[in-house]
């Protein structure tokens, strides 16, 4: 009988069809998640008109789902470290899909807000679990890239929402956008059949036979027999408690991640909720305004993949410092008069450095925390960040109610980018201190 280090097998495995399958399935989950999240910005002008909502009321309505996401991330992130990633994903996916379909039957802002809150619970819980699962199976040399490519499904979902909205809103009304969420629900049994459970969770539960079977698929060149003993050298946070996030020199870096998540999600949701409305107010048609949302999400996908590639070759946390600084500059410039081509370019860069950097934050957080507290760490970072996502739409509504110049609106949206850049700079400097940063099971 020989001992097999689970982490060592995964870290040094060659990219295979197994990794491809996990990445595609997690990306598919996030496409549906992204569609549900960005749908509000697409239908916002129609809802405001039908229910005669003020900008401030509309901003508050948009925050219902984000409150749900905050609680969902905190609850389901920690829960999945105890019941398994797969069960956590299944619960969250079913929850947000059913609630989103029900949203199409809402007859008042109150009903709409309640259903969006429930959908938010599922959306918020799905993200950290999908990222944790992908991070757990990704080979070390490709970890940032694979998580970024997988998470680009989130941006594809936003692009899908905008694309579907351009066609369906004028023809079938805003309700049809929510009814369309029923289609992904039909795929849930297939996804769950193919998606593997966390190998670390299986080992900790004593389900060694299943864990050996999965490890054999992770690296087909390894000979894993029934007599082999599987070991985990990740000893951090066995209790999957939030307290573990602050132990072993992780306190300041955990706080830096929380600040960055808060600021990044504020920018993402301020832009995704109010960009179509702001551009419509600036004189662009509804179709053009939604095309700006497409450009924003396309930029997010491109930025995530580029950032992940750079992060695997250089330093992921330093890459995020540069991206956040670029976000502050590009968003500030959006409010100034420029050619259509330049405007699309600025929106593309803003998407790459806000939505894209949000994806990099998930990848960096997953690498920072050990396997046994990965979902907990991701869940709490995402949950704290959801406060920024809640503030974003509310801030946009307040700025529009104040009828401030267009330039000032975007300059206010840009300030969090500078703060996030500073937070990640501090994080990267702390990473260089060996005494304060004991080597994690999954080192960046």
Secondary structure, DSSP 4 states (H G I P E B T S, - for coil): --EEEHHHHHHTPPP-HHHHHHHHHHHHHHHHHHHHHHHHHHHHHHHHHHHT--HHHHHHHHHHHHHHHHHHHHHHHHHHHHH-HHHHHHHHHHHHHHHHHHHTT--SHHHHHHHHHHHHHHHHHHHHHHHHHHHHHS-GGGHHHHHHHHHHHHHHHHHHHHHHHHHHHHHH-THHHHHTTHHHHTTHHHHHHHSPPPHHHHHHTT-HHHHHHHHHHH-TTS---TTPEEE----TTTT--GGGGGTTTTHHHHHHHHHHHHHHHHHHHHHHHHHHHHHHHTT--HHHHHHHHHHHHHHHHHHHHHHHHHHHHTTHHHHHHHHHHHHHHHHHHHTS---HHHHHHHHHHHHHHHHHHHHHHHHHHHHHS-GGGHHHHHHHHHHHHHHHHHHHHHHHHHHHHTT--HHHHHHHHHHHHHHHHHHHHHHHHHHT-TTT-PPPSS--
